[in-house]
Each structure stands twice: as C-alpha cells, then as structure tokens.
Amino acid sequence: MARYFVKNRRDGARLLSSALVITGSALFRLDHPIGQLLALIGAMVCIYWWFCYRQLQN
C-alpha cells in the first residue's frame, strides 16, 4: 500500500501544520455544510499524518 507522506521529519512537520491550520479554520464555520465537511476530512488527514510523522526516525 502506498504511503502518502514524506520521508523526513521537517517536511512532515510542515504538512501536519498546514493540515492543522486548514482544519482549524474549518472549525470556525461548522454552521455551514462545507465547513463541516472540511473539518471532518481535515481531522482525518491530521490523524493519519500524525501517525505517519511519529514513525519517522529523522
């Protein structure tokens, strides 16, 4: 199975922080269906990337 993540911690941190910013901004618009969808997808991506980030050695 292909892993959709980078191979170093610096770029992984950048990806994770970008996903957290997008998810955080979507949380401000939970009253709108698009905000709910973005928050849900963003949270799933953040969780997946967090687990991938934790497995990186350097």
C-alpha positions in Angstrom: 0.0 0.0 0.0 1.3 3.4 -0.9 2.1 5.8 1.9 1.0 9.4 1.2 3.6 11.1 3.3 7.1 12.5 3.1 10.2 10.7 4.3 11.7 13.3 6.7 10.5 15.0 9.8 11.0 18.6 8.6 8.7 18.2 5.7 6.3 16.1 7.7 6.0 18.8 10.3 5.2 21.3 7.5 2.5 19.0 6.1 1.0 18.4 9.5 1.0 22.1 10.5 -0.7 23.0 7.2 -3.4 20.4 7.7 -4.0 21.7 11.3 -4.4 25.3 10.1 -6.9 24.3 7.4 -8.8 22.1 9.9 -8.7 24.9 12.5 -10.1 27.4 10.0 -12.9 25.0 9.0 -13.9 24.6 12.7 -14.8 28.3 12.7 -17.5 27.5 10.0 -19.1 24.4 11.5 -22.5 26.0 10.9 -22.0 25.6 7.1 -22.1 22.2 5.4 -18.8 22.9 3.6 -17.1 23.8 6.9 -18.4 20.6 8.5 -17.0 18.5 5.5 -13.6 20.3 5.6 -13.4 19.8 9.3 -14.1 16.1 9.1 -11.7 15.5 6.2 -9.1 17.7 7.7 -9.3 15.9 11.1 -8.9 12.5 9.4 -5.9 13.7 7.4 -4.3 15.2 10.5 -4.7 12.0 12.4 -3.3 9.9 9.6 -0.3 12.3 9.1 0.3 12.4 12.8 0.7 8.6 12.9 3.0 8.7 9.8 5.0 11.5 11.4 5.5 9.6 14.6 7.1 6.7 12.6 9.8 8.8 11.0 13.2 8.5 12.5 14.9 11.7 11.2 
